[in-house]
Amino acid sequence: MDYFPKTGDTARVVQYVAGKREGETLSYSPEGIILQRSTYVANKLEGPSVTYFTDGSPQHKMEFKADRPHGKKETYHPSGYRLEEMEFKEGVVEGALRRFFPSGDLQYEARYKRGVLHGEERSYFENGQLRNVVRYKKGYQHGKTEAFDGEGRRVRAGKYRKGDPDGVQLSFFPDGSIEERAVYKRGIPLGTHQTFYADGTLQQEAEYDSFGDLIRFKAYHTNGQLAREMPFRREKEHGQARFYDEQGRLTRTKSYVNGQAEGPEEWYDAAGKVVERKVFRKGVLLREEKETADESAGNVEQSR
């Protein structure tokens, strides 16, 4: 027996035969409540092992074989409903893993092979609608993947290969129209990725080179007019960024080199005339200029 040091009450009862654990083993709380019940055969856990909450209800149920998990394991909530069940084979997760809502309805299910995900993984809303379907192969996401909203409408679809997105990846508005479209090859973004407004008007597009590096970004107003465009090099702003109003008129430009402001940043009026100007070097503002009220005289107010 083992005892609690302060009270001397029994903490655990273990039976021995010829110096080896044999038979039922019990563990107790300081109040004398059984917290675990297991069985040993030839000094190894064998058969069912159950742990309990202090009210006596089960917390975990698990089968053992030769000291290793083998068979079903079940986990319970203190209120009594089953939280999870999974299968083991010689100490390794093998087969189905399932999780449940308090109602008892299925929340999540997946398949394991030799301890890693292999096959379909599914999750559900409380109303029973399918939420996600993800496919795995030898522990890696592999194959088609889909996601749905609580009313069964598809919100995402794509394909993976050995853990990386591969091919066209789509997301959808509730009416089924495309919200976002992207293309990958073995996890590398390729071509032009686009997002759309709910009416189908283009909202943003990002252009990638053959190495997966972003080279240009564009955003659009809701009326379809270009709002801004930004060149990139090696994932950093590089070149002149241009900004436009909803009528397509240029309102601002700003120059970058390797992600830092470099050179002029200029604002324009409706006629295209420069009304404000700032000059940067390696991201640091050097000076700024603004048109004065006496614009006809060409006066410029300058600060450093």
C-alpha positions in Angstrom: 0.0 0.0 0.0 0.9 3.7 -0.5 -0.3 6.3 1.9 -0.9 10.1 1.9 2.1 11.4 4.0 0.1 14.0 6.0 -2.9 11.9 7.0 -1.7 8.3 6.6 -4.8 7.5 4.6 -4.5 4.9 1.9 -3.5 6.4 -1.5 -3.1 3.2 -3.5 -3.5 -0.6 -3.0 -1.4 -2.8 -5.2 -1.3 -6.6 -4.9 1.9 -8.5 -5.5 2.7 -12.2 -6.2 6.3 -13.2 -6.1 7.4 -9.6 -6.2 5.4 -8.7 -9.2 2.2 -6.7 -9.4 -0.7 -9.1 -9.9 -4.5 -8.5 -9.8 -6.6 -5.4 -9.1 -4.9 -2.1 -8.2 -6.9 0.8 -6.7 -6.0 4.4 -6.3 -7.9 6.7 -3.9 -8.4 10.4 -3.2 -7.6 11.9 0.2 -11.3 11.5 1.0 -11.1 7.8 0.3 -12.9 7.9 -3.0 -11.7 5.4 -5.7 -10.1 7.4 -8.5 -8.6 4.5 -10.6 -9.1 0.8 -10.9 -6.7 -1.3 -13.0 -5.6 -4.9 -13.3 -2.1 -6.3 -13.6 -1.0 -9.7 -14.9 2.6 -10.6 -14.5 3.5 -7.0 -13.6 1.9 -5.6 -16.7 -1.4 -3.7 -17.1 -4.0 -6.0 -18.7 -7.6 -5.5 -19.5 -9.8 -2.6 -18.5 -8.5 0.5 -16.6 -10.9 3.1 -15.4 -10.3 6.5 -13.8 -13.1 8.3 -12.0 -14.3 11.7 -11.0 -14.7 12.3 -7.3 -18.4 11.7 -7.6 -17.7 8.1 -8.8 -18.6 8.7 -12.4 -16.1 7.5 -15.0 -13.6 9.9 -16.5 -11.6 7.6 -18.7 -12.0 4.0 -19.7 -9.2 2.2 -21.5 -8.2 -1.3 -22.5 -4.6 -2.6 -22.0 -2.6 -5.5 -23.4 0.8 -6.3 -22.1 1.2 -2.8 -20.5 0.2 -0.9 -23.6 -3.1 0.6 -24.7 -4.9 -1.9 -26.9 -8.6 -1.5 -27.8 -11.0 1.3 -27.1 -10.4 4.4 -24.9 -13.4 6.5 -23.9 -13.3 9.9 -22.2 -16.3 11.4 -20.4 -17.4 14.9 -19.2 -18.1 15.4 -15.5 -21.7 15.7 -16.3 -21.7 12.2 -17.7 -21.7 12.5 -21.5 -19.1 10.9 -23.7 -16.5 13.4 -25.0 -14.3 11.2 -27.1 -13.5 7.6 -28.1 -10.5 6.2 -29.9 -8.9 2.9 -30.8 -5.4 1.7 -30.0 -3.4 -1.3 -31.2 -0.3 -2.2 -29.2 0.1 1.3 -27.8 -0.5 3.2 -31.1 -3.6 4.9 -32.3 -5.2 2.8 -34.9 -8.7 3.1 -36.5 -11.4 5.6 -35.6 -11.2 8.7 -33.3 -14.6 10.4 -32.5 -15.6 13.4 -30.5 -19.2 14.2 -29.4 -21.4 17.1 -28.5 -23.2 17.1 -25.1 -26.2 15.9 -27.0 -24.3 12.8 -28.0 -24.3 13.7 -31.6 -21.0 13.3 -33.5 -18.8 16.4 -33.6 -15.6 15.0 -35.2 -14.3 11.8 -36.7 -11.0 10.8 -38.2 -9.1 7.6 -39.1 -5.6 6.7 -38.0 -3.2 4.2 -39.3 -0.1 3.3 -37.3 -0.5 6.5 -35.2 -1.0 9.1 -37.9 -4.0 10.4 -39.7 -4.9 8.4 -42.7 -8.2 8.7 -44.6 -11.0 11.1 -44.1 -11.3 13.6 -41.3 -14.8 15.1 -40.8 -16.3 17.6 -38.4 -19.9 18.6 -37.9 -22.1 21.4 -36.7 -24.5 20.7 -33.7 -27.4 20.6 -36.2 -25.7 17.6 -37.8 -24.6 19.4 -41.0 -21.2 18.5 -42.3 -18.6 21.3 -41.5 -15.3 20.0 -43.0 -14.0 17.1 -45.0 -10.2 16.8 -45.1 -8.3 13.8 -46.5 -5.0 12.5 -45.2 -2.4 10.1 -46.4 0.3 8.8 -44.0 -0.1 11.8 -41.7 -0.2 14.5 -44.4 -3.2 16.3 -45.8 -3.6 14.8 -49.2 -6.5 15.0 -51.7 -9.6 17.1 -51.8 -10.8 19.3 -48.9 -14.1 21.0 -48.5 -15.8 23.2 -45.9 -19.5 24.1 -45.4 -21.6 26.5 -43.4 -24.3 25.5 -41.0 -26.9 25.3 -43.8 -24.9 23.0 -45.9 -23.5 25.5 -48.4 -20.0 25.0 -49.5 -17.6 27.8 -48.4 -14.2 26.4 -49.3 -12.8 23.8 -51.7 -9.4 22.8 -52.7 -6.8 20.1 -53.0 -3.6 19.1 -51.1 -0.6 17.0 -51.9 1.6 15.7 -49.1 0.5 18.5 -46.7 0.8 21.4 -49.2 -2.0 23.1 -51.2 -1.8 22.0 -54.8 -4.0 23.2 -57.6 -6.9 25.6 -57.5 -8.2 26.7 -54.0 -11.6 28.4 -53.9 -13.8 30.1 -51.3 -17.4 31.0 -51.9 -20.1 33.4 -50.9 -23.4 32.0 -49.5 -25.0 32.2 -53.0 -22.2 30.0 -54.4 -20.3 32.7 -56.3 -16.6 32.8 -55.9 -15.1 35.0 -53.1 -11.5 34.0 -53.6 -9.5 32.0 -56.1 -5.8 31.0 -55.7 -3.5 28.5 -57.4 -0.7 26.6 -55.8 1.8 24.0 -56.9 3.3 21.9 -54.0 2.6 24.8 -51.6 4.0 27.5 -53.8 1.5 30.3 -54.9 1.5 30.7 -58.7 -0.1 33.1 -61.1 -2.7 35.6 -60.1 -4.7 35.2 -56.8 -8.0 37.0 -56.8 -10.7 38.0 -54.3 -14.1 39.4 -55.3 -16.9 41.6 -53.9 -20.2 39.8 -53.3 -21.5 41.2 -56.6 -18.6 39.5 -58.5 -16.6 42.7 -59.0 -12.9 42.1 -58.6 -11.6 43.4 -55.1 -8.0 42.4 -55.0 -5.4 40.5 -57.0 -1.9 39.4 -56.2 0.5 38.3 -58.9 3.2 35.7 -58.1 6.2 34.6 -60.2 7.3 31.1 -60.9 9.2 30.9 -57.6 6.1 31.8 -55.6 7.3 35.4 -54.8 4.7 38.2 -54.8 5.6 40.7 -57.6 2.5 42.9 -57.8 -0.6 43.7 -55.7 -3.7 45.5 -56.9 -6.9 46.5 -55.1 -10.1 47.9 -56.6 -13.0 50.1 -55.6 -16.5 48.6 -55.5 -17.2 50.2 -58.9 -14.3 48.3 -60.5 -11.9 51.2 -60.7 -8.3 50.5 -59.7 -7.7 51.8 -56.1 -4.0 51.0 -55.7 -1.2 49.0 -57.2 2.0 48.1 -55.5 5.1 46.4 -57.0 7.1 43.9 -55.0 10.5 42.2 -55.1 11.4 39.3 -52.9 8.1 39.8 -50.9 9.0 43.5 -50.1 7.5 46.7 -51.6 9.9 47.8 -54.4 9.1 50.4 -57.0 6.3 53.0 -57.2 3.0 52.5 -55.5 0.1 54.3 -57.1 -3.3 55.2 -55.6 -6.5 56.2 -57.4 -9.9 57.5 -56.5 -13.2 56.0 -57.6 -13.1 58.0 -60.9 -9.7 56.5 -61.8 -7.8 59.7 -61.1 -4.3 59.4 -59.6 -4.3 60.7 -56.0 -0.9 59.6 -54.6 2.3 57.9 -55.5 5.1 56.6 -53.2 8.4 55.0 -54.0 10.0 52.0 -52.2 13.3 50.2 -52.3 13.4 46.8 -50.6 10.4 47.5 -48.4 11.5 51.0 -47.3 10.2 54.4 -48.5 12.8 55.8 -50.8 12.5 59.1 -52.8 9.3 61.0 -53.3 5.8 60.5 -52.0 3.4 62.9 -53.8 -0.3 63.8 -53.5 -2.3 65.1 -56.4 -5.4 67.2 -56.8 -8.3 66.4 -59.2 -6.4 68.2 -62.0 -3.3 66.0 -61.5 -1.2 68.7 -59.9 1.1 67.9 -57.0 -0.3 69.5 -53.8 2.0 67.8 -51.2 5.3 66.1 -51.4 7.5 64.2 -49.0 11.0 62.8 -49.6 12.3 59.7 -47.9 15.7 58.0 -47.7 15.8 54.4 -46.3 12.4 54.9 -44.7 13.3 58.2 -43.0 11.5 61.4 -43.8 13.9 64.0 -45.0 11.6 66.9 -45.9 8.1 67.7 -46.9 6.5 70.4 -49.1 2.9 71.7 -49.3 1.3 74.2 -51.7 0.4 77.5 -49.9 -3.0 79.3 -50.3 -1.4 81.5 -52.9 -1.3 78.6 -55.4 -1.4 80.9 -58.5 1.9 82.4 -57.4 3.5 79.0 -57.1 4.4 79.4 -53.5 5.5 76.3 -51.6 5.8 75.9 -47.9 8.7 73.6 -47.0 9.6 71.9 -43.7 12.5 69.7 -42.8 
